[in-house]
Amino acid sequence: MNYLVYNKLADNSHGEEGAKAASEELKGKGYETELVSSVDIDLKEFLAKTKKGDKVILLGGDGTLNYFVNHIDEKLPPVEFFLFPSGTGNDFYNDVKDDELVDGMVPLNQYITNLPKVEVKGKTYRFINGIGYGIDGECCVKAEEMKAAGESEINYGSITVKLLMGPYKPRVAKCKVDGVEVGELKKVYLASAMNGRYYGGGMNIAPEQKRNSGLLSLVMIHGKGKLGTLLMFPKLFKGTHVKMKKNTFVKQGRLIEVEFDRPCGLQIDGEVIRDVTSYKAYID
């Protein structure tokens, strides 16, 4: 049996329409699928009923993946998982699309096993791409507020610029990697822990990071004034910011701990947590 798992609330609650269209496309590739709405079922119970030889195809992007891995058991059943990419948030797909695809889908089993975790405000989450803490987290907070107000056109680049040149105040950060203090940095604009290379809709924040390497990358942008940091931001999409060693700090390890002097928004694969003072990201 082939199952197409989708979020009916996606695309302004038009997710079911997209799922039906995707099902037709998959049918043309030889996959007869049964539609499964992820928000209407218990995913653990659903997976417990699957059998060897079944295929579970996720329709969506980073948000879909994040929701899925945080609502299932860490031990996967003996079935094949795939991602059928859709939507706008596809940093995971962009990171792995050069690997072997199957009928345009990403084989997921190797990528959703032994995922890194992050502890924030007393809760633990698994993550696919990375943790954004600082202006990127605040950008996601603002975007959530705009969506709640009924705005449909959300430009994250515009939000970031307005925050950077307006109310956002850089933080003082204390960090540890594998238990070793890496010093206190001032004027910190972001402090990310990355499992993949990309987040934020195409920002190549950790160009040397490799999935399944057993390591995470701590990346911090710091030290410049607001205008200098704004001029630096285009480099984050190309990954060339890492050459600016005076203002970019990168270090890999299995355990990353970050503490800010004042609360700030944090995002996990785009999912927002507000007023965070510290986080701990790690690989078991």
C-alpha positions as CSV (number, residue, x, y, z in Angstrom):
1,M,0.0,0.0,0.0
2,N,1.2,3.5,-0.8
3,Y,0.0,6.3,1.5
4,L,0.2,10.0,0.7
5,V,0.3,12.0,3.9
6,Y,-0.6,15.6,3.6
7,N,-1.5,18.6,5.7
8,K,-5.1,19.8,4.9
9,L,-4.4,23.2,6.6
10,A,-1.5,23.9,4.2
11,D,-1.9,26.5,1.4
12,N,-4.5,28.5,3.3
13,S,-6.5,25.3,4.1
14,H,-6.4,24.1,0.4
15,G,-4.1,21.2,1.3
16,E,-6.6,18.5,0.3
17,E,-6.8,20.0,-3.2
18,G,-3.1,19.9,-3.6
19,A,-3.0,16.3,-2.3
20,K,-5.5,15.1,-4.9
21,A,-3.5,16.8,-7.6
22,A,-0.3,15.1,-6.3
23,S,-2.1,11.8,-6.1
24,E,-3.0,12.0,-9.8
25,E,0.6,12.9,-10.7
26,L,1.9,9.9,-8.7
27,K,-0.7,7.7,-10.4
28,G,0.9,8.6,-13.7
29,K,4.2,7.4,-12.3
30,G,2.7,4.1,-11.2
31,Y,1.8,4.9,-7.6
32,E,-1.8,4.3,-6.5
33,T,-2.1,6.2,-3.2
34,E,-4.4,6.4,-0.3
35,L,-4.7,10.0,1.1
36,V,-4.0,10.5,4.8
37,S,-4.6,13.8,6.5
38,S,-1.8,14.2,9.1
39,V,-3.8,16.5,11.3
40,D,-6.8,14.2,11.6
41,I,-5.0,11.1,12.8
42,D,-2.5,9.9,15.4
43,L,0.6,9.4,13.3
44,K,2.1,6.9,15.7
45,E,-1.1,4.7,15.5
46,F,-1.1,5.1,11.8
47,L,2.5,3.9,11.3
48,A,1.9,1.0,13.8
49,K,-0.6,-0.4,11.3
50,T,1.8,-0.2,8.3
51,K,3.5,-3.3,6.9
52,K,6.8,-4.1,5.3
53,G,6.7,-3.1,1.7
54,D,4.4,-0.2,2.3
55,K,5.4,3.3,1.1
56,V,4.7,6.5,3.1
57,I,5.0,9.6,0.9
58,L,5.0,13.0,2.6
59,L,3.6,15.8,0.6
60,G,5.0,19.2,1.6
61,G,8.2,20.9,2.6
62,D,10.2,21.7,5.8
63,G,7.1,22.4,8.0
64,T,5.6,19.0,7.0
65,L,8.8,17.2,7.8
66,N,9.2,18.9,11.1
67,Y,5.6,18.1,12.1
68,F,6.0,14.5,11.0
69,V,9.3,13.7,12.8
70,N,8.0,15.3,16.0
71,H,4.8,13.2,16.0
72,I,6.2,9.7,15.4
73,D,8.4,7.3,17.4
74,E,12.1,7.6,16.9
75,K,12.3,3.9,15.8
76,L,10.8,3.7,12.3
77,P,8.6,0.9,11.1
78,P,10.0,-1.3,8.3
79,V,8.5,0.8,5.5
80,E,9.9,3.2,2.9
81,F,9.5,6.9,3.5
82,F,9.6,9.5,0.7
83,L,9.2,13.3,0.3
84,F,7.1,14.6,-2.5
85,P,8.2,18.3,-2.4
86,S,5.6,21.0,-2.6
87,G,5.0,24.4,-1.1
88,T,7.4,27.2,-0.5
89,G,9.6,26.1,2.3
90,N,12.0,23.5,0.7
91,D,15.4,24.0,2.3
92,F,15.7,20.3,3.0
93,Y,14.9,19.4,-0.6
94,N,17.4,22.0,-1.9
95,D,20.0,20.5,0.4
96,V,19.6,16.9,-0.8
97,K,18.2,17.2,-4.3
98,D,21.6,16.3,-5.9
99,D,21.4,12.9,-4.1
100,E,19.6,10.0,-5.8
101,L,15.8,10.7,-6.3
102,V,13.1,8.2,-7.0
103,D,10.5,9.4,-9.5
104,G,11.2,12.9,-8.3
105,M,10.8,12.0,-4.7
106,V,13.5,12.1,-1.9
107,P,14.0,8.7,-0.1
108,L,13.8,9.8,3.5
109,N,14.7,6.9,5.8
110,Q,18.4,7.8,6.1
111,Y,17.5,11.5,6.8
112,I,14.9,10.9,9.5
113,T,16.8,8.4,11.6
114,N,18.9,9.5,14.6
115,L,17.9,13.1,14.1
116,P,19.4,15.9,16.3
117,K,17.4,17.3,19.1
118,V,17.0,20.7,20.7
119,E,15.9,21.6,24.2
120,V,14.0,24.9,24.5
121,K,12.0,26.1,27.5
122,G,11.9,22.6,29.1
123,K,10.7,20.8,25.9
124,T,12.6,18.6,23.5
125,Y,12.1,18.7,19.7
126,R,13.7,16.9,16.8
127,F,14.8,19.0,13.8
128,I,15.6,18.4,10.1
129,N,17.4,21.5,9.0
130,G,18.4,23.8,11.8
131,I,17.7,26.1,14.7
132,G,17.5,29.8,14.0
133,Y,18.0,32.1,17.0
134,G,18.2,35.9,16.8
135,I,16.9,38.1,14.0
136,D,15.8,35.0,12.0
137,G,13.7,33.8,14.9
138,E,12.3,37.3,15.4
139,C,11.5,37.4,11.6
140,C,9.4,34.2,12.0
141,V,7.6,35.7,15.1
142,K,6.7,38.8,13.0
143,A,5.6,36.6,10.1
144,E,3.3,34.6,12.4
145,E,1.7,37.9,13.7
146,M,1.1,39.0,10.1
147,K,-0.5,35.7,9.2
148,A,-2.7,35.9,12.3
149,A,-3.8,39.3,11.1
150,G,-5.0,37.9,7.8
151,E,-2.1,38.9,5.6
152,S,-1.3,36.4,2.9
153,E,1.7,38.1,1.2
154,I,4.6,37.5,3.6
155,N,8.0,38.7,2.4
156,Y,10.6,37.4,4.9
157,G,13.4,39.4,3.3
158,S,11.5,42.6,3.8
159,I,10.6,41.7,7.4
160,T,14.3,41.0,8.1
161,V,15.4,44.4,6.7
162,K,12.8,46.2,8.7
163,L,13.7,44.5,11.9
164,L,17.4,44.9,11.4
165,M,17.2,48.6,10.7
166,G,14.5,49.1,13.3
167,P,13.6,47.5,16.6
168,Y,16.0,44.4,16.6
169,K,18.8,44.8,19.1
170,P,21.8,42.5,18.8
171,R,22.4,40.3,21.8
172,V,25.4,39.3,23.9
173,A,25.8,35.5,23.6
174,K,27.6,32.9,25.7
175,C,28.2,29.6,23.9
176,K,29.6,26.2,24.5
177,V,30.5,23.5,22.0
178,D,30.9,20.0,23.4
179,G,31.1,21.5,26.9
180,V,33.9,23.9,26.0
181,E,33.2,27.6,26.3
182,V,33.9,29.4,23.0
183,G,33.8,32.9,24.6
184,E,31.3,35.7,25.0
185,L,30.4,37.4,21.7
186,K,28.8,40.9,21.5
187,K,26.5,42.3,18.9
188,V,25.2,38.9,17.9
189,Y,22.6,39.0,15.2
190,L,22.0,35.2,14.9
191,A,23.3,32.1,16.5
192,S,22.2,29.0,14.6
193,A,22.7,25.2,15.1
194,M,22.6,23.5,11.8
195,N,22.0,19.9,10.7
196,G,21.8,20.8,7.0
197,R,23.3,23.7,5.0
198,Y,20.1,25.7,4.4
199,Y,17.3,27.4,6.3
200,G,15.2,30.6,6.0
201,G,14.2,30.0,2.3
202,G,17.6,29.4,0.7
203,M,20.1,30.9,3.2
204,N,23.3,28.8,2.8
205,I,24.1,29.5,6.5
206,A,26.4,26.4,7.0
207,P,28.0,25.6,3.7
208,E,30.3,23.0,5.1
209,Q,27.7,21.1,7.1
210,K,27.0,17.5,6.1
211,R,23.9,15.6,7.2
212,N,24.5,12.3,8.9
213,S,28.1,13.3,9.8
214,G,27.4,13.1,13.6
215,L,28.1,16.8,14.0
216,L,26.2,20.0,14.1
217,S,27.4,23.4,13.1
218,L,27.2,26.5,15.3
219,V,27.1,29.6,13.1
220,M,27.0,33.1,14.6
221,I,27.0,36.5,12.8
222,H,28.3,39.2,15.1
223,G,30.3,42.3,15.7
224,K,29.2,44.7,12.9
225,G,26.8,47.6,13.1
226,K,23.3,47.4,11.7
227,L,24.2,48.8,8.2
228,G,27.3,46.6,7.9
229,T,25.3,43.5,8.9
230,L,22.6,44.4,6.4
231,L,25.2,44.6,3.6
232,M,26.5,41.3,4.8
233,F,23.2,39.4,4.5
234,P,23.3,38.7,0.7
235,K,26.5,36.6,1.4
236,L,24.4,34.3,3.6
237,F,22.5,33.1,0.6
238,K,25.7,32.3,-1.3
239,G,27.5,30.8,1.7
240,T,30.4,33.3,1.3
241,H,29.8,34.9,4.7
242,V,32.1,32.2,6.2
243,K,35.1,33.9,4.6
244,M,34.4,37.0,6.8
245,K,36.0,35.4,9.9
246,K,36.0,38.6,11.9
247,N,32.2,38.6,11.9
248,T,31.3,35.0,11.3
249,F,32.0,32.3,13.9
250,V,31.6,28.6,12.9
251,K,32.4,25.6,15.0
252,Q,31.2,22.0,14.8
253,G,30.4,19.6,17.6
254,R,27.8,17.1,18.9
255,L,26.5,19.5,21.6
256,I,25.8,23.2,21.1
257,E,24.7,25.5,24.0
258,V,23.7,29.1,23.4
259,E,22.5,31.7,25.9
260,F,21.5,35.3,25.1
261,D,21.5,38.2,27.6
262,R,17.9,39.0,26.6
263,P,15.0,36.9,25.3
264,C,14.6,36.4,21.6
265,G,12.5,34.5,19.1
266,L,13.7,31.0,18.0
267,Q,12.6,28.9,15.0
268,I,12.9,25.2,14.6
269,D,12.6,24.3,10.9
270,G,10.4,27.4,10.7
271,E,8.3,26.6,13.7
272,V,8.4,29.5,16.2
273,I,9.0,29.7,19.9
274,R,8.9,33.1,21.5
275,D,10.9,34.7,24.2
276,V,13.8,32.2,24.4
277,T,16.8,32.9,26.5
278,S,18.8,29.7,25.8
279,Y,18.8,26.5,23.8
280,K,20.8,23.2,23.7
281,A,21.1,21.3,20.5
282,Y,22.7,17.9,20.3
283,I,23.1,14.5,18.6
284,D,22.7,11.5,20.9
